[in-house]
Amino acid sequence: MAENDKIDITQQQKTHFDEEKGIKIIKYALLGIGSISFIVGLIRQWPVLGKGYMAFIEGNGYMALIMGLIIIILGFSVRLFVINDAE
């Protein structure tokens, strides 16, 4: 009986490490895509400091800039979306 428990624990740990690896891949992918989108939006919005609020919103790179920020935040919070509530 004790050997079967050890095998099950090992299997659970192996699965846990595979999930951690997948979470890290998703996190880095989202952070990379978000950073690229943010930089493209910032380049298209340049110069940022001389614009008023409405000019900033109506600018060419506003959507890319905001989507980049949202994707970066999702990248940091991937672990919250993947947590199993069965525990």
Residue frames as a rotation matrix with the C-alpha (Angstrom) as fourth column:
MET 1
0.561 0.828 0.000 0.00
0.828 -0.561 0.000 0.00
0.000 0.000 -1.000 0.00
ALA 2
0.466 -0.442 -0.767 2.77
0.196 -0.793 0.577 2.43
-0.863 -0.419 -0.282 0.90
GLU 3
-0.622 -0.730 0.284 4.52
0.420 -0.005 0.908 1.91
-0.662 0.683 0.309 -2.43
ASN 4
-0.139 0.656 0.742 1.34
0.970 -0.062 0.236 2.73
0.201 0.752 -0.628 -4.34
ASP 5
0.775 0.401 -0.488 0.97
0.539 -0.823 0.180 5.97
-0.329 -0.402 -0.854 -2.36
LYS 6
-0.032 -0.878 -0.478 4.52
0.125 -0.478 0.870 6.97
-0.992 -0.032 0.125 -3.23
ILE 7
-0.666 -0.161 0.729 3.89
0.709 0.167 0.685 6.27
-0.232 0.973 0.003 -6.89
ASP 8
0.347 0.881 0.320 0.74
0.918 -0.389 0.074 8.39
0.190 0.268 -0.944 -6.83
ILE 9
0.651 -0.169 -0.740 2.57
0.295 -0.843 0.451 11.25
-0.700 -0.512 -0.499 -5.10
THR 10
-0.473 -0.881 0.015 5.35
0.282 -0.135 0.950 11.10
-0.835 0.453 0.312 -7.68
GLN 11
-0.411 0.405 0.817 2.81
0.907 0.091 0.411 11.17
0.092 0.910 -0.404 -10.48
GLN 12
0.694 0.696 -0.185 1.07
0.717 -0.692 0.085 14.18
-0.069 -0.191 -0.979 -8.93
GLN 13
0.283 -0.669 -0.688 4.37
0.137 -0.682 0.719 16.04
-0.949 -0.298 -0.101 -8.57
LYS 14
-0.668 -0.531 0.521 5.28
0.551 0.116 0.826 15.27
-0.500 0.839 0.215 -12.17
THR 15
0.044 0.786 0.616 1.95
0.955 -0.213 0.204 16.66
0.292 0.580 -0.761 -13.34
HIS 16
0.742 0.215 -0.634 2.37
0.500 -0.809 0.311 19.69
-0.446 -0.548 -0.708 -11.10
PHE 17
-0.204 -0.902 -0.381 5.78
0.180 -0.417 0.891 20.47
-0.962 0.114 0.247 -12.61
ASP 18
-0.616 0.055 0.786 4.36
0.785 0.122 0.607 20.07
-0.062 0.991 -0.119 -16.13
GLU 19
0.506 0.853 0.126 1.60
0.848 -0.519 0.108 22.54
0.158 0.052 -0.986 -15.26
GLU 20
0.497 -0.404 -0.768 4.16
0.281 -0.762 0.583 24.98
-0.821 -0.506 -0.265 -13.85
LYS 21
-0.613 -0.756 0.229 6.16
0.422 -0.067 0.904 24.74
-0.668 0.651 0.360 -17.06
GLY 22
-0.272 0.618 0.738 3.03
0.926 -0.041 0.376 25.42
0.262 0.785 -0.561 -19.12
ILE 23
0.726 0.532 -0.436 2.10
0.655 -0.727 0.204 28.38
-0.209 -0.434 -0.877 -16.93
LYS 24
0.046 -0.800 -0.598 5.57
0.220 -0.576 0.787 29.87
-0.974 -0.168 0.149 -17.36
ILE 25
-0.716 -0.285 0.637 5.41
0.650 0.059 0.758 29.46
-0.254 0.957 0.143 -21.14
ILE 26
0.202 0.881 0.429 2.00
0.916 -0.325 0.235 31.16
0.346 0.345 -0.872 -21.30
LYS 27
0.660 0.019 -0.751 3.19
0.502 -0.755 0.422 33.92
-0.559 -0.656 -0.508 -18.96
TYR 28
-0.340 -0.886 -0.316 6.30
0.238 -0.406 0.882 34.70
-0.910 0.225 0.349 -21.00
ALA 29
-0.577 0.204 0.791 4.36
0.815 0.076 0.575 34.54
0.058 0.976 -0.210 -24.27
LEU 30
0.528 0.845 0.079 1.75
0.825 -0.533 0.186 37.02
0.199 -0.033 -0.979 -23.02
LEU 31
0.486 -0.421 -0.766 4.41
0.314 -0.734 0.603 39.32
-0.816 -0.533 -0.224 -21.58
GLY 32
-0.606 -0.764 0.222 6.32
0.449 -0.098 0.888 39.25
-0.657 0.637 0.402 -24.87
ILE 33
-0.312 0.584 0.750 3.27
0.891 -0.094 0.444 39.92
0.330 0.807 -0.491 -27.03
GLY 34
0.703 0.618 -0.352 2.07
0.709 -0.648 0.279 42.65
-0.056 -0.445 -0.894 -24.66
SER 35
0.116 -0.752 -0.649 5.48
0.333 -0.586 0.739 44.34
-0.936 -0.302 0.182 -24.59
ILE 36
-0.749 -0.372 0.549 5.72
0.613 -0.072 0.787 44.34
-0.253 0.925 0.282 -28.37
SER 37
0.069 0.877 0.476 2.21
0.896 -0.265 0.358 45.76
0.440 0.401 -0.803 -28.70
PHE 38
0.684 0.150 -0.713 2.91
0.583 -0.701 0.411 48.41
-0.438 -0.697 -0.567 -26.05
ILE 39
-0.295 -0.892 -0.342 6.15
0.354 -0.435 0.828 49.50
-0.888 0.124 0.444 -27.75
VAL 40
-0.645 0.139 0.751 4.47
0.751 -0.065 0.657 49.68
0.140 0.988 -0.063 -31.18
GLY 41
0.450 0.891 0.063 1.65
0.838 -0.445 0.314 51.75
0.308 -0.088 -0.947 -29.71
LEU 42
0.473 -0.358 -0.805 4.10
0.458 -0.681 0.572 54.06
-0.752 -0.639 -0.158 -27.96
ILE 43
-0.653 -0.741 0.156 6.09
0.485 -0.250 0.838 54.58
-0.582 0.623 0.523 -31.17
ARG 44
-0.412 0.571 0.711 2.92
0.798 -0.150 0.583 55.36
0.439 0.807 -0.394 -33.12
GLN 45
0.657 0.696 -0.290 1.73
0.742 -0.531 0.408 57.79
0.130 -0.484 -0.865 -30.40
TRP 46
-0.192 -0.837 -0.512 5.02
0.886 -0.372 0.276 59.69
-0.421 -0.400 0.814 -30.20
PRO 47
-0.788 -0.589 0.180 5.31
-0.016 -0.272 -0.962 62.51
0.615 -0.761 0.205 -28.91
VAL 48
-0.141 0.745 -0.652 3.18
0.816 0.461 0.350 61.61
0.561 -0.483 -0.672 -25.92
LEU 49
-0.455 -0.123 -0.882 3.92
0.815 -0.457 -0.357 64.62
-0.359 -0.881 0.308 -23.70
GLY 50
-0.976 -0.014 -0.217 2.72
-0.055 -0.949 0.312 67.34
-0.210 0.316 0.925 -26.07
LYS 51
-0.626 0.776 -0.071 -0.77
0.125 0.190 0.974 65.94
0.769 0.601 -0.216 -26.58
GLY 52
-0.433 0.624 0.650 -3.99
-0.899 -0.349 -0.265 66.64
0.061 -0.699 0.713 -24.74
TYR 53
-0.475 0.287 0.832 -6.27
-0.329 0.819 -0.470 63.87
-0.816 -0.497 -0.294 -23.53
MET 54
0.606 0.793 0.064 -8.54
-0.203 0.232 -0.951 63.79
-0.769 0.563 0.302 -26.59
ALA 55
0.469 -0.521 -0.714 -5.61
-0.869 -0.124 -0.480 63.98
0.162 0.845 -0.510 -29.00
PHE 56
-0.598 -0.705 0.382 -4.00
-0.774 0.631 -0.048 61.07
-0.207 -0.324 -0.923 -27.16
ILE 57
-0.166 0.630 0.759 -7.13
-0.121 0.750 -0.650 58.93
-0.979 -0.200 -0.049 -27.38
GLU 58
0.817 0.546 -0.185 -7.70
-0.206 -0.022 -0.978 59.75
-0.538 0.838 0.094 -31.04
GLY 59
0.032 -0.916 -0.401 -4.07
-0.908 -0.194 0.372 59.04
-0.418 0.352 -0.837 -31.93
ASN 60
0.213 0.002 -0.977 -2.91
-0.796 0.580 -0.173 56.23
0.566 0.815 0.125 -34.20
GLY 61
-0.470 -0.577 -0.669 -1.29
-0.165 0.801 -0.575 54.00
0.867 -0.160 -0.472 -31.58
TYR 62
-0.310 0.374 0.874 -3.80
-0.933 -0.297 -0.204 54.31
0.184 -0.878 0.441 -28.74
MET 63
0.737 0.674 -0.042 -5.43
-0.658 0.731 0.182 50.90
0.153 -0.106 0.982 -29.21
ALA 64
0.408 -0.672 -0.618 -2.09
0.140 0.715 -0.685 49.09
0.902 0.193 0.385 -29.53
LEU 65
-0.554 -0.624 0.551 -0.82
-0.389 -0.391 -0.834 50.87
0.736 -0.676 -0.026 -26.42
ILE 66
-0.053 0.640 0.767 -3.86
-0.998 -0.021 -0.052 49.99
-0.017 -0.768 0.640 -24.31
MET 67
0.850 0.346 -0.397 -4.05
-0.395 0.917 -0.046 46.40
0.348 0.197 0.917 -25.61
GLY 68
-0.005 -0.938 -0.346 -0.36
0.001 0.346 -0.938 45.99
1.000 -0.005 -0.001 -24.78
LEU 69
-0.594 -0.163 0.787 -1.00
-0.721 -0.325 -0.612 47.11
0.356 -0.932 0.076 -21.20
ILE 70
0.413 0.839 0.353 -3.96
-0.908 0.410 0.088 44.75
-0.071 -0.357 0.931 -20.86
ILE 71
0.734 -0.182 -0.654 -2.01
-0.137 0.904 -0.405 41.78
0.665 0.387 0.638 -22.25
ILE 72
-0.402 -0.911 0.095 0.91
-0.224 -0.003 -0.975 42.52
0.888 -0.413 -0.203 -19.89
ILE 73
-0.338 0.363 0.869 -1.47
-0.941 -0.135 -0.310 42.53
0.005 -0.922 0.387 -16.92
LEU 74
0.772 0.622 -0.127 -2.98
-0.629 0.777 -0.021 39.23
0.086 0.096 0.992 -18.11
GLY 75
0.290 -0.762 -0.579 0.52
-0.111 0.574 -0.811 37.82
0.951 0.299 0.082 -18.39
PHE 76
-0.670 -0.545 0.504 1.24
-0.517 -0.144 -0.844 38.64
0.532 -0.826 -0.186 -14.76
SER 77
-0.269 0.664 0.698 -2.08
-0.890 0.106 -0.444 37.13
-0.369 -0.741 0.562 -13.64
VAL 78
-0.171 0.169 -0.971 -1.99
-0.683 0.689 0.240 33.85
0.710 0.705 -0.003 -15.62
ARG 79
-0.905 -0.255 -0.340 -1.59
0.040 0.747 -0.664 31.81
0.423 -0.614 -0.666 -12.44
LEU 80
-0.702 0.699 0.139 -4.89
-0.435 -0.267 -0.860 33.17
-0.564 -0.664 0.491 -11.09
PHE 81
0.081 0.769 -0.635 -6.74
-0.994 0.017 -0.106 31.92
-0.071 0.639 0.766 -14.17
VAL 82
-0.134 -0.253 -0.958 -5.20
-0.528 0.836 -0.147 28.44
0.838 0.487 -0.245 -14.10
ILE 83
-0.804 -0.205 0.557 -5.68
-0.594 0.291 -0.750 27.56
-0.009 -0.934 -0.356 -10.41
ASN 84
-0.463 0.640 -0.613 -7.81
0.146 0.737 0.659 24.46
0.874 0.216 -0.435 -9.85
ASP 85
-0.226 0.477 0.849 -10.61
-0.870 -0.491 0.045 24.97
0.439 -0.729 0.526 -7.33
ALA 86
0.486 0.425 -0.764 -10.80
-0.166 0.903 0.397 21.22
0.858 -0.066 0.509 -6.63
GLU 87
-0.453 -0.770 -0.449 -8.22
0.350 0.310 -0.884 21.49
0.820 -0.558 0.129 -3.87
